[in-house]
């Protein structure tokens, strides 16, 4: 995510390294490089120029403390301005009404239908809402079926009608259905086109007028850069939408759309799609995104993801087993499952400050745990619960059964034993004593 931009900005700040103070000359040289980096990232020219002019003004007006290096100060100023450029504060979605109605808009191929499913899943689990997905795309082949499949996967009802009905009627009838059956959230998926046309705009404007949605979200593929910004501008002029959703942000190495769209349409980015899985959706936090662009990681989001998977009862059970040195391969499998639920492994690692750059060119496959799981699943229940009985013949059988080598099995057992000892030490140390005592 934003790899190219992050690398270019880091090179720009190196111009100030070794400088004793900020001067108009070295600031100008640094910001010339920053502006080029932004333009190469497909950021709107006016946005890039205004941004660097503001940074220059603030940098020259600063009294640099002796404890702060000029390059560090410049990073701080750029961070703050990037945060403001992307909206400053985190923008919340308006779903206070019962039922709350969300209208999805965007071009064909932007990921609108998939995002509708992701949003329904997120609001169902995090906000305890009862969503109803509505299929108003009566033109694209299999659009209704795609939404139906998504609805089944997230266990949410879907409303659709025969193709003969107009999208306006379908949307109106869906809201009546929601009120009658107690659904408190209606997400209306509309038709997209390959390019903006008058018919599409008139239709979605008619749906808006008919259902008066609480929230209109414009969904756009972030990888289309300035095209995304231009499309957003045209949609906003007709719909006056409430917020932007950037999809495919995980594949966007430049970042032009994320950095330009707020300034051009004056509407906040509310959500981002970070992968194909149905849980690959995040609320957009400008300050955290600025952290990631500048290579500072995003530890807050990492902690939040971990907390979502945290099970207090399971944690208590596990702590007791660790204290008694009874942590086994069943527990190990359970921990792997929790990590996998948190999302893409490379993305998770990049949230740790300093790690993103180190793993930029390293491919971390989501199947990284596959061979470990295969080895553990090849053990008998007795072996999983009692790792100490794994002698040579058992290890050979496990290697053959898992399609791995005896060396891989031995390596896993060694790592497991080291992990077990470390967990035991932590539990019995002062840190462990400070934790709440389990009765």
Order of alpha helices (4+ residues) and beta strands (2+ residues): alpha-alpha-alpha-alpha-beta-alpha-beta-alpha-beta-alpha-beta-alpha-beta-alpha-beta-alpha-beta-beta-alpha-alpha-alpha-alpha-alpha-alpha-alpha-alpha-alpha-alpha-alpha
